[in-house]
Amino acid sequence: MKTLHVELGERSYPIHIGRGLLGRPDLIQAHLPGRQVMVVTNEVVAPLYLDCMLASLAGKETASIVLPDGEAYKTMDSAMAVFDALLDRRFGRNAGIVALGGGVIGDLAGFAAACYQRGVPFIQVPTTLLSQVDSSVGGKTAVNHPRGKNMIGAFYQPRCVLADTDTLNTLADRELSAGLAEVIKYGLIRDPEFLAWLDANVDSLLRRDPGALAYAIERSCLNKAQVVAEDETETGVRATLNLGHTFGHAIETGMGYGVYLHGEAVAIGMCQAADLSRRLGWIGDDEVARVIRLLERARLPVVPPRELDADAFLEHMAVDKKNVDGGLRLILLKSLGEATLPVAVDAGPLRATLESYGR
């Protein structure tokens, strides 16, 4: 087991990464001080790991809620279902919540934990690659609105992140690739040595080589933990973690939540961001080609859906949390391994990317 830490003073917490961690009550119960614990999971993960999770909570008063699977269910209705389950069991403000699942469950359960009785402890037990390397770390919690992804949420840190890499053995190939998009992102925005390692090892990751996966998860979490410790509430450098996300969120919203997995949409968005960075003179054709080639090797889509034209993209991109006073701001690439802070972009180059890249 490897243990990293997100350094946030009194709210610091560990990220445990390793095999068989779901069966470690000592790692789990230490961060749930109350007697009552609600496990929030979904219909795909529950048959695989819920019993093991509940066994590791032996001695607690436990309950669980099993939600439908998918981005389409990351809604206020699902959050209300969690609140109903907590209230039905008369869980108090010392109760804990365990988020057992991928990014949707982690965001949703974390949002519920932030809101229930003004905040109860929760831990993240991510079961997908994307959630292990990104969404479980850093305290971003949210539900979607029909007009925009993650528009209703809060910064609320977990007490612990428990990334059991054995759960990746049951992960669908498409979900594995979606997670690799966020792994590749860290190389693109701040870690050129890791990017070079990914160029050399992406095939091993797709084969689920245990050593390669463990290293990629650890390196990704280390990057995320360092950024969050420096900028918890995204007033500065943390915004760079959103490379490709403004484009990607437009795809998810415009096409309907769940048509594209989050990592798939982000992969396309990172290609669009690279193309726009080239148009602005920051990177060259070879660098753009390298980004596209690596994402293609990770079996990710790199071309935007034809159903969304430039005007549709711009409409959805206008509803983005990085925008200021109605002005669109984007994360772009100064070089491979260095991202910009949010920058305002002239309409001409942006529209040129939206109208021509991949079309």
C-alpha positions as CSV (number, residue, x, y, z in Angstrom):
1,M,0.0,0.0,0.0
2,K,1.1,3.5,-0.8
3,T,-0.2,6.5,1.2
4,L,-0.2,10.1,0.0
5,H,-1.6,13.1,1.9
6,V,-3.6,16.1,0.8
7,E,-2.2,18.8,3.1
8,L,-5.0,21.1,4.2
9,G,-4.1,21.8,7.8
10,E,-6.7,20.4,10.2
11,R,-8.6,19.0,7.2
12,S,-5.7,17.0,5.8
13,Y,-6.4,13.5,4.8
14,P,-4.7,10.4,3.5
15,I,-5.0,8.7,0.1
16,H,-4.4,5.0,0.4
17,I,-3.6,3.2,-2.8
18,G,-3.2,-0.6,-3.0
19,R,-4.7,-4.0,-3.4
20,G,-7.3,-5.5,-1.0
21,L,-8.0,-2.3,0.8
22,L,-11.8,-2.8,0.9
23,G,-11.1,-5.6,3.4
24,R,-9.2,-3.3,5.8
25,P,-11.6,-2.1,8.6
26,D,-8.7,-0.3,10.2
27,L,-8.3,2.0,7.3
28,I,-12.0,2.7,6.9
29,Q,-13.4,2.9,10.4
30,A,-10.7,5.2,11.7
31,H,-12.2,8.0,9.6
32,L,-15.8,7.4,10.6
33,P,-16.1,8.5,14.2
34,G,-19.8,8.1,14.6
35,R,-21.8,4.9,15.1
36,Q,-24.1,5.2,12.1
37,V,-22.8,4.8,8.5
38,M,-24.6,5.0,5.2
39,V,-23.0,3.4,2.1
40,V,-24.0,5.1,-1.1
41,T,-23.4,3.0,-4.2
42,N,-25.0,2.0,-7.5
43,E,-26.6,-1.0,-9.1
44,V,-23.4,-2.0,-11.0
45,V,-21.0,-1.8,-8.0
46,A,-23.3,-3.1,-5.3
47,P,-23.3,-6.7,-6.4
48,L,-19.5,-6.7,-6.6
49,Y,-18.3,-4.8,-3.5
50,L,-21.2,-3.8,-1.2
51,D,-21.0,-6.9,1.0
52,C,-17.2,-6.5,1.4
53,M,-17.7,-2.8,2.3
54,L,-20.4,-3.6,4.9
55,A,-18.2,-6.4,6.4
56,S,-15.4,-3.8,6.9
57,L,-17.9,-1.6,8.8
58,A,-18.8,-4.4,11.3
59,G,-19.7,-3.0,14.6
60,K,-21.3,0.1,13.1
61,E,-25.0,0.7,12.5
62,T,-25.0,0.5,8.7
63,A,-27.4,1.0,5.9
64,S,-27.0,1.3,2.2
65,I,-28.7,3.0,-0.8
66,V,-28.3,1.6,-4.3
67,L,-28.8,4.2,-7.0
68,P,-29.1,3.7,-10.8
69,D,-25.8,3.8,-12.6
70,G,-24.8,6.6,-14.9
71,E,-24.2,10.3,-15.3
72,A,-27.9,10.8,-16.1
73,Y,-28.7,10.1,-12.5
74,K,-26.3,12.6,-10.9
75,T,-29.2,14.8,-10.1
76,M,-31.0,16.6,-7.2
77,D,-33.6,13.7,-7.3
78,S,-30.8,11.2,-6.5
79,A,-29.4,13.5,-3.8
80,M,-32.9,13.7,-2.3
81,A,-33.1,9.9,-2.3
82,V,-29.9,9.8,-0.2
83,F,-31.4,12.4,2.2
84,D,-34.6,10.3,2.4
85,A,-32.6,7.2,3.3
86,L,-30.6,9.0,6.0
87,L,-33.8,10.5,7.5
88,D,-35.7,7.2,7.3
89,R,-33.0,5.6,9.4
90,R,-32.9,8.6,11.7
91,F,-29.2,9.2,11.1
92,G,-27.8,12.1,13.0
93,R,-25.1,14.7,12.5
94,N,-22.4,12.3,13.7
95,A,-23.3,9.8,11.0
96,G,-20.9,9.0,8.2
97,I,-21.3,8.5,4.5
98,V,-19.2,6.1,2.4
99,A,-19.1,6.8,-1.4
100,L,-18.6,3.4,-3.0
101,G,-18.4,3.7,-6.8
102,G,-17.1,5.9,-9.6
103,G,-17.1,9.6,-10.1
104,V,-20.9,10.0,-10.2
105,I,-21.4,8.3,-6.9
106,G,-18.4,10.1,-5.3
107,D,-19.6,13.5,-6.4
108,L,-23.2,12.8,-5.4
109,A,-22.5,11.2,-2.1
110,G,-20.0,14.0,-1.3
111,F,-22.6,16.6,-2.1
112,A,-25.1,14.8,0.2
113,A,-22.5,14.7,3.0
114,A,-21.8,18.4,2.6
115,C,-25.5,19.2,2.9
116,Y,-27.0,16.7,5.3
117,Q,-27.4,18.5,8.7
118,R,-24.9,21.1,7.4
119,G,-22.2,18.5,6.9
120,V,-21.3,15.0,8.0
121,P,-18.1,13.0,7.6
122,F,-17.6,11.0,4.5
123,I,-14.9,8.9,2.9
124,Q,-14.3,8.2,-0.8
125,V,-13.9,4.5,-1.9
126,P,-13.5,5.0,-5.7
127,T,-13.9,1.9,-7.9
128,T,-13.1,3.3,-11.3
129,L,-9.8,4.5,-12.7
130,L,-11.1,8.0,-13.3
131,S,-12.4,8.3,-9.8
132,Q,-9.2,6.9,-8.3
133,V,-7.0,9.4,-10.1
134,D,-9.1,12.4,-10.1
135,S,-12.7,12.9,-8.8
136,S,-12.3,11.3,-5.4
137,V,-9.4,13.6,-4.5
138,G,-9.9,17.3,-3.8
139,G,-13.4,17.8,-2.3
140,K,-15.3,18.8,-5.4
141,T,-18.9,17.6,-4.9
142,A,-21.8,18.3,-7.1
143,V,-24.9,17.3,-9.0
144,N,-25.7,18.2,-12.6
145,H,-28.3,20.6,-13.9
146,P,-30.0,20.0,-17.3
147,R,-28.3,23.2,-18.5
148,G,-24.8,22.5,-17.1
149,K,-22.6,19.9,-15.6
150,N,-21.7,20.2,-11.9
151,M,-23.6,23.4,-11.5
152,I,-24.9,22.7,-8.0
153,G,-22.3,21.7,-5.5
154,A,-19.8,22.5,-2.8
155,F,-16.2,22.1,-1.9
156,Y,-16.3,19.5,0.9
157,Q,-13.3,17.4,1.6
158,P,-13.4,13.7,2.5
159,R,-11.8,12.3,5.6
160,C,-10.0,9.6,3.6
161,V,-9.7,8.2,0.1
162,L,-9.3,4.5,-0.2
163,A,-8.3,3.4,-3.8
164,D,-8.4,-0.4,-3.9
165,T,-6.8,-1.2,-7.2
166,D,-8.4,-4.7,-7.2
167,T,-11.7,-3.1,-8.1
168,L,-10.2,-2.2,-11.5
169,N,-10.2,-5.9,-12.4
170,T,-14.0,-5.7,-13.0
171,L,-13.9,-2.4,-14.8
172,A,-15.1,-2.3,-18.4
173,D,-12.5,-1.5,-21.0
174,R,-14.4,1.6,-22.0
175,E,-14.4,2.9,-18.4
176,L,-10.6,2.1,-18.1
177,S,-9.9,4.2,-21.2
178,A,-12.1,7.0,-19.9
179,G,-10.0,7.1,-16.8
180,L,-6.8,7.3,-18.8
181,A,-8.0,10.6,-20.2
182,E,-7.6,12.1,-16.7
183,V,-4.2,10.4,-16.2
184,I,-2.9,11.8,-19.5
185,K,-4.2,15.2,-18.4
186,Y,-1.7,15.4,-15.6
187,G,1.2,14.9,-18.0
188,L,-0.1,17.6,-20.3
189,I,-0.7,20.3,-17.7
190,R,2.2,19.9,-15.3
191,D,4.3,16.7,-15.5
192,P,6.2,16.3,-18.8
193,E,8.2,13.4,-17.3
194,F,5.0,11.5,-16.6
195,L,3.8,12.4,-20.1
196,A,6.9,10.7,-21.5
197,W,6.3,7.7,-19.3
198,L,2.7,7.5,-20.6
199,D,3.9,7.6,-24.2
200,A,6.1,4.5,-23.4
201,N,3.6,2.7,-21.2
202,V,0.0,3.3,-22.4
203,D,-0.2,-0.2,-23.9
204,S,0.8,-1.7,-20.5
205,L,-2.0,0.3,-18.8
206,L,-4.5,-1.0,-21.4
207,R,-3.4,-4.5,-20.6
208,R,-4.0,-3.7,-16.9
209,D,-0.5,-4.4,-15.9
210,P,-0.7,-4.1,-12.1
211,G,2.6,-2.3,-11.7
212,A,1.9,0.2,-14.4
213,L,-1.6,0.9,-13.1
214,A,-0.3,1.4,-9.5
215,Y,2.3,3.8,-10.7
216,A,-0.1,5.8,-12.9
217,I,-2.6,6.1,-10.0
218,E,0.1,7.1,-7.5
219,R,1.6,9.7,-9.8
220,S,-1.8,11.1,-10.8
221,C,-2.9,11.4,-7.1
222,L,0.4,13.0,-6.2
223,N,-0.1,15.7,-8.8
224,K,-3.7,16.2,-7.8
225,A,-2.9,16.4,-4.1
226,Q,-0.1,19.0,-4.6
227,V,-2.5,21.2,-6.7
228,V,-5.3,20.9,-4.2
229,A,-3.0,21.7,-1.2
230,E,-1.9,24.9,-3.0
231,D,-5.4,26.0,-4.2
232,E,-8.3,24.2,-2.5
233,T,-11.1,26.3,-3.9
234,E,-9.9,26.8,-7.5
235,T,-8.9,30.5,-7.3
236,G,-5.7,29.9,-9.2
237,V,-3.6,26.9,-10.2
238,R,-6.3,24.3,-9.5
239,A,-8.2,25.6,-12.5
240,T,-5.5,24.0,-14.7
241,L,-6.9,20.6,-13.8
242,N,-9.8,21.6,-16.1
243,L,-7.8,21.3,-19.3
244,G,-10.4,20.2,-22.0
245,H,-13.2,20.2,-19.5
246,T,-15.1,23.3,-20.8
247,F,-15.2,21.7,-24.3
248,G,-15.9,18.3,-22.7
249,H,-18.7,19.5,-20.5
250,A,-20.3,21.1,-23.6
251,I,-20.3,17.7,-25.3
252,E,-21.8,15.9,-22.2
253,T,-24.5,18.5,-21.8
254,G,-25.2,19.0,-25.5
255,M,-25.4,15.3,-26.3
256,G,-27.2,14.3,-23.2
257,Y,-25.6,13.1,-20.0
258,G,-24.3,9.5,-20.4
259,V,-23.9,9.4,-24.2
260,Y,-20.2,10.2,-23.8
261,L,-18.4,9.1,-20.6
262,H,-16.8,12.0,-18.9
263,G,-13.3,10.9,-19.8
264,E,-14.3,10.5,-23.4
265,A,-15.7,14.0,-23.6
266,V,-12.6,15.4,-21.9
267,A,-10.3,13.6,-24.3
268,I,-12.0,15.3,-27.2
269,G,-11.9,18.6,-25.3
270,M,-8.1,18.3,-24.7
271,C,-7.6,17.8,-28.5
272,Q,-9.7,20.9,-29.1
273,A,-7.7,22.8,-26.5
274,A,-4.5,21.7,-28.1
275,D,-5.7,22.8,-31.5
276,L,-6.7,26.2,-30.1
277,S,-3.3,26.5,-28.4
278,R,-1.6,25.9,-31.7
279,R,-3.7,28.6,-33.4
280,L,-2.6,31.0,-30.7
281,G,1.1,30.1,-31.4
282,W,1.9,28.4,-28.1
283,I,2.5,24.8,-29.4
284,G,3.2,23.4,-32.9
285,D,1.7,20.9,-35.2
286,D,4.0,18.1,-33.8
287,E,2.8,18.7,-30.3
288,V,-0.9,18.6,-31.3
289,A,-0.2,15.4,-33.2
290,R,1.4,13.9,-30.1
291,V,-1.6,14.7,-27.9
292,I,-4.0,13.2,-30.4
293,R,-1.8,10.1,-31.0
294,L,-1.5,9.3,-27.3
295,L,-5.3,9.7,-26.7
296,E,-6.0,7.5,-29.7
297,R,-3.6,4.9,-28.4
298,A,-5.6,5.0,-25.1
299,R,-8.6,4.1,-27.2
300,L,-10.3,7.4,-26.7
301,P,-12.4,9.5,-29.1
302,V,-10.6,12.5,-30.4
303,V,-13.2,14.1,-32.8
304,P,-16.2,16.1,-31.6
305,P,-19.7,14.9,-32.3
306,R,-21.0,16.2,-35.6
307,E,-24.3,16.9,-34.0
308,L,-22.8,19.9,-32.1
309,D,-21.8,22.8,-34.4
310,A,-19.8,25.8,-33.3
311,D,-22.9,27.7,-32.1
312,A,-24.1,24.8,-30.0
313,F,-20.6,24.5,-28.4
314,L,-20.5,28.2,-27.6
315,E,-24.0,28.1,-26.1
316,H,-23.1,25.3,-23.7
317,M,-19.6,26.6,-23.0
318,A,-21.1,29.9,-21.9
319,V,-22.4,28.0,-18.9
320,D,-19.1,27.2,-17.3
321,K,-17.8,27.8,-13.7
322,K,-14.5,29.4,-14.9
323,N,-16.3,32.2,-16.8
324,V,-16.1,35.6,-15.2
325,D,-18.8,38.3,-15.7
326,G,-20.2,36.4,-18.7
327,G,-16.8,36.1,-20.4
328,L,-15.6,32.7,-21.5
329,R,-12.2,31.6,-20.1
330,L,-10.3,28.5,-21.1
331,I,-7.4,26.4,-19.9
332,L,-4.9,26.0,-22.7
333,L,-1.3,24.7,-23.2
334,K,1.7,26.9,-23.2
335,S,3.7,23.7,-23.9
336,L,3.3,20.0,-23.4
337,G,3.7,19.9,-19.6
338,E,2.6,23.4,-18.8
339,A,-1.0,24.7,-18.8
340,T,-2.2,28.3,-18.7
341,L,-4.4,29.7,-16.0
342,P,-7.9,30.5,-17.3
343,V,-7.5,32.9,-20.2
344,A,-9.9,34.9,-22.3
345,V,-9.7,33.9,-25.9
346,D,-10.7,36.0,-29.0
347,A,-13.8,34.7,-30.7
348,G,-12.0,34.2,-34.0
349,P,-9.5,31.5,-33.1
350,L,-12.0,29.7,-30.8
351,R,-14.6,29.6,-33.6
352,A,-12.0,28.4,-36.0
353,T,-11.2,25.5,-33.8
354,L,-14.9,24.7,-33.2
355,E,-15.7,24.9,-36.9
356,S,-12.7,23.0,-38.3
357,Y,-11.0,20.7,-35.8
358,G,-12.0,17.1,-36.6
359,R,-14.7,18.1,-39.0
